[in-house]
């Protein structure tokens, strides 16, 4: 009698549900993209229908053409976008990291030594209320038309948001957590590392988010006051030639720089604050 072996019938893979177009259209990214396309269409056809002069508001197609000419230029061409973007981006990044680093370091020092806050509070309030744009010509006069003066202006604009938010974050910690760590014989450094700094991180990232946008503004203001190269200089040159389309193309580049910086900060925030609920992160950032 032969042994009969029965094999189980192969199970067919379950059909995957097809992605419905309505689900994609309901996403936030799709809605933002559709809104952008609608605004660009209104811009393009509205300017042409109402015969708006190009030196006032150019059609979006002219802005795209100017952006393409700037990007198609050689990397070191003085009339292209690459050369000036590299200089402005260097000013933004250097000023952002230096100013934010100094602000965070001073905020940590104040958190560890509260007496310093009482001594520095009047000076911080005085310098924070000082109009930074009004000080820009003096900084240009001190440091010259090179990159150092623009970095100093960006540092001044990015320093205060990080300092103020970090101080607020260190003060927002629950005192019961500190008392609990002290009952466990924790050292001041352990209290800072285990309780104070993690509690202040959402506030610090909120300050960094504001500092990123201020860094772009500071670099352009410094280049408006006095510079030899940069996107601010390129805007002034195009305005003198009444090339409004070219000026708008530079605005797009500046917007993209701000978007990329903010996106990178949000990505770092997600990785660092992975333990924190998303709703709490958005509340503090807002």
C-alpha positions, 0 to 999 in steps of 0.5 A: 500500500503506497503512502499518499501525501496530501499537500495543503492547497496554496493560499492565494495572496489577499488582494490589496485595497487600491488607493482611492483618489479621494484619500490622496486628495484629503491629505494635507500635502495634496491640499497645500499643493492644490492651494498653491497651484490655484494661487499661482493660476490666479496670479498668472491670469489675473495679471494678464487679464487686468493688464498689470504693468510688469514692473509692478507685479510680473506674471508668474511665468516671467518669475519662472523664466528669471529663476531658470536664467539664474539657475542656468548661470555658471556657479561663480557668475556674478549675475547668477543665483548660485554664487549669491545664494552660497554667500547668503546661506553661509551668513545664515548658517554661521550666524544661526549656529553661533547666535543660537549656541551663545543664547543656549549656553547663557540660558543653561548658565542662568538655569544652573545659577539663578543669581545670574538672571537677576544680574543680567535681566535688565541688560537682556531686556534692554538689548532685546527691545533695541531695534536690530535693523537700526543697529545694522549700519553701525555693525557694518561700519565696525566690521566692514562690508564682508561676511563678518558683519552679516554674521554678527547681525544674524547672531544678534537676531538669533541670540535672543529667541533662543535665550528667552525660550530656553530660560522659560523652558528651564523655569517650566519644570515641575518642582516635584520632579526636582524634589524627588531627585534631591531625595534620591541624592542626585547631584545638580548635574544629574538634576539638570541632565535628567529633569531640567534639560529634557523639560526645556527641550521643547521650548528650546526647539521653539526658539530655534524655529523662530531663530531660523526665520530671523536668520534669513531676515538678518542676512538680507537686512545686512546685505541691504545696508552694505555688502559686496555679494549675496541675495540682498545685493542681487535684489537691489541690483534687480530693483535698480533695473526694474527687473521685478521678475528677477526680484521675485525669483530671489524671493522664491530662493529665500523662501526655499531656504527658510522652508529647508531650515525649518524642515531640518529643525522639525526632523531633528526635533522629532528625533530628539523629542521622540518620547513626547506626544506630537500634540504637546510638541505642536503646542509648544512650537506654536 
